[in-house]
């Protein structure tokens, strides 16, 4: 079974990672960012070597987002970021493994990602089964 592990962040998170202070959060040092990258590379390599990694991608900052909203049957495009949105999808992993519990275990390992001052405390990661066809959707 395939599962998608979704990692969330905010524009503020992207700002501090790129070296800018943001709303009471100090900018990360280059060493802090390097430690995070090293963790992610090792995490991904381990999943690849186990044969469980299907795909993984990080997404660019929300400021580079475009939102399409249907109004009276016409798509209206708005450039991001969006004040009403606090958390956005920051990246994802698609894993193929034996069970929902195993996918959850994999996602739980992300909590070991280094961060200065424990800034990832309270962060959210979702694990969702991927539908292989319309019958899997439940409607």
C-alpha positions as CSV (number, residue, x, y, z in Angstrom):
1,X,0.0,0.0,0.0
2,X,1.2,3.5,-0.7
3,X,0.9,6.4,1.8
4,X,1.6,10.1,1.5
5,X,3.4,11.8,4.4
6,X,2.7,15.5,4.3
7,X,4.8,18.0,6.2
8,X,3.6,21.5,6.9
9,X,5.2,24.9,7.5
10,X,4.5,28.6,7.3
11,X,6.0,31.5,5.4
12,X,7.7,32.4,8.7
13,X,9.4,29.0,8.7
14,X,10.7,29.6,5.2
15,X,11.9,33.0,6.2
16,X,14.0,31.9,9.2
17,X,15.5,29.0,7.2
18,X,16.6,31.5,4.5
19,X,18.4,33.7,7.1
20,X,15.7,36.3,8.0
21,X,14.3,37.0,11.5
22,X,10.6,36.6,11.5
23,X,8.0,37.5,14.1
24,X,10.0,36.6,17.2
25,X,11.8,33.7,15.6
26,X,15.5,34.3,15.0
27,X,17.0,33.3,11.6
28,X,18.6,29.9,11.5
29,X,22.4,29.8,11.2
30,X,24.0,28.2,8.2
31,X,25.1,25.3,10.5
32,X,21.5,24.8,11.7
33,X,20.2,24.6,8.1
34,X,23.1,22.3,7.1
35,X,22.1,19.9,10.0
36,X,18.5,19.9,8.9
37,X,19.6,19.1,5.3
38,X,21.9,16.3,6.5
39,X,19.1,14.8,8.5
40,X,16.7,14.9,5.5
41,X,19.3,13.4,3.2
42,X,20.0,10.5,5.6
43,X,16.2,10.0,6.2
44,X,15.6,9.8,2.5
45,X,18.5,7.6,1.8
46,X,17.4,5.2,4.5
47,X,13.9,5.0,3.0
48,X,15.4,4.5,-0.5
49,X,17.7,1.7,0.7
50,X,14.8,-0.1,2.4
51,X,12.8,0.1,-0.9
52,X,10.0,2.1,0.8
53,X,10.6,5.5,-0.8
54,X,8.5,6.1,-4.0
55,X,9.0,9.9,-4.2
56,X,9.8,12.9,-2.1
57,X,9.8,16.6,-2.8
58,X,10.0,19.8,-0.9
59,X,8.0,22.8,-2.0
60,X,9.2,26.4,-2.4
61,X,8.0,29.2,-0.1
62,X,4.3,30.1,0.0
63,X,5.1,33.5,-1.4
64,X,5.6,31.8,-4.7
65,X,2.1,30.2,-4.7
66,X,-0.8,30.9,-7.0
67,X,-4.3,30.0,-5.8
68,X,-7.2,29.4,-8.3
69,X,-10.7,30.0,-7.0
70,X,-13.8,29.4,-9.0
71,X,-16.1,32.4,-9.0
72,X,-19.3,32.2,-11.1
73,X,-17.7,29.5,-13.1
74,X,-14.5,31.4,-13.9
75,X,-11.1,30.6,-12.3
76,X,-9.7,33.7,-10.5
77,X,-5.9,33.6,-9.9
78,X,-4.4,35.2,-6.7
79,X,-0.7,35.3,-6.0
80,X,0.4,34.2,-2.5
81,X,1.1,34.2,0.3
82,X,-2.3,34.3,1.9
83,X,-2.9,36.1,5.2
84,X,-5.7,33.7,6.0
85,X,-3.5,30.7,5.7
86,X,-1.1,29.9,8.5
87,X,0.2,26.5,7.5
88,X,0.9,25.3,4.1
89,X,2.2,22.1,2.6
90,X,6.0,22.3,2.8
91,X,6.9,18.9,1.3
92,X,5.8,15.3,1.0
93,X,7.0,11.7,0.8
94,X,5.3,8.9,-0.9
95,X,6.2,5.6,0.7
96,X,5.1,2.1,-0.1
97,X,5.1,-0.1,2.9
98,X,3.3,-3.0,4.6
99,X,0.9,-1.0,6.8
100,X,-0.6,2.3,8.0
101,X,1.3,1.7,11.2
102,X,4.6,1.4,9.4
103,X,3.9,4.6,7.4
104,X,3.1,6.4,10.7
105,X,6.3,5.1,12.2
106,X,8.3,6.5,9.3
107,X,6.5,9.9,9.7
108,X,7.3,9.9,13.4
109,X,11.0,9.7,12.7
110,X,10.7,13.2,11.2
111,X,10.4,14.5,14.8
112,X,14.1,13.8,15.2
113,X,15.0,16.5,12.6
114,X,17.3,19.0,14.3
115,X,16.1,22.5,14.9
116,X,17.5,25.4,17.0
117,X,15.6,25.8,20.2
118,X,13.1,23.1,19.4
119,X,11.2,25.3,16.9
120,X,9.6,22.2,15.3
121,X,7.7,21.5,18.6
122,X,4.0,21.5,17.7
123,X,4.7,20.9,14.0
124,X,2.2,18.8,12.1
125,X,2.7,15.9,9.8
126,X,-0.2,14.0,8.2
127,X,-0.1,10.4,6.9
128,X,-2.8,9.5,4.4
129,X,-3.3,6.3,2.4
130,X,-3.2,6.9,-1.4
131,X,-6.2,5.7,-3.3
132,X,-5.3,3.3,-6.1
133,X,-8.7,3.7,-7.8
134,X,-12.1,5.2,-7.3
135,X,-13.3,2.2,-5.2
136,X,-10.7,3.2,-2.5
137,X,-12.3,6.6,-2.0
138,X,-15.2,5.3,-0.1
139,X,-17.9,7.2,-2.0
